[in-house]
């Protein structure tokens, strides 16, 4: 199975709605490693690594997020897989 890495920036009403927490839960369920963080501009950023179908499933989930979120845009930047994460974590402000 191909291992991939993606950097994702999610725009809309995505802060204050448990977006980071539920992204972390979904990543753990899918066995995706990386991190998620709020950015000062009101967006949420995530870097995710894992098997391609799992990363794609997490990106698909990011298009709607948790209840209360209103996702307007999801930007995806596919990057070279680095294998630098052993789990998925919530970071502070990015």
N, C-alpha and C positions, 0 to 999 in steps of 0.2 A: 504494500500500500504506500502511495506517495505521501511524504511528509511535506507540509506547506506552512507558510507563515503569511499572515495578513495584518496590516495596520488598518484599523477602522475608526472613522470619526462619524458620530451620530449627532444630528442636529434636530432641534425641535424642543418640546417640553420634556427634557430628559434628565434634569436635575431635580432633586427633591421628590422623586417618585420611586425610589429604591432601584433605579436602573443598574447601578454598579453591583449592588447586592444580588439581584436576580440574574444579572449576567454571569456573575461568579458561580451561582448555583447551577445555571444551565451549562456553563463550561465544565464544571466538575462532572455533571451527569453525562456529558458528551466525551469526557476524557480529553479535553483541550487544555493546554497550558498557556500561561501568559499573564496579563494583567489588564485592569480597567481603571480609569481615573476620570474624575471631573476636570474639565479645563476651565480656565477663568473666563473664556468667551461664552460659556453656557452650554458647550457641547460636551460629549463624553467620548473619550478616546480609549481604544483597546488595541493591544497587540496579542495575537493568538497564534499558537502553533499546535500542530497535531496532524492526524490523518486527514487528507483532503475532504472526504465526505463529512467529517465531524466539524471541521472549520467552516465549511460551507453551510452546514446546519446552524451553527452559531451565528453566522452572518445573517442568514435568513431570519432567525429569531430577533436579531437586532433591528430588523425592519418594523417590528411592532413593539418589542420590549414588554415590560410589565404593565399590568393594569394601571391606568393613570398617566402613562407616557403618551405623548403625541409625537411620533417620529415624522419629521419632514424630509430628511435626507440622510442617506448612508453612503459615505465615501469609502471605497475599499482600495487599498494599495497593496498588491501582492508583492512580497519581498522574498529574498532568499532565506530558506529555512536555516536556522542557527542552532536549534536544540538547546537554548540557554535556560529554559524554564523546567522546573520539576513539578510545578503545581500552577494553579491560577489564583491570583491575589488581587485585592483591592488596594490601589494606591491613593495617596492624598491628592492634592491639587497638582495637575500637570502643567 
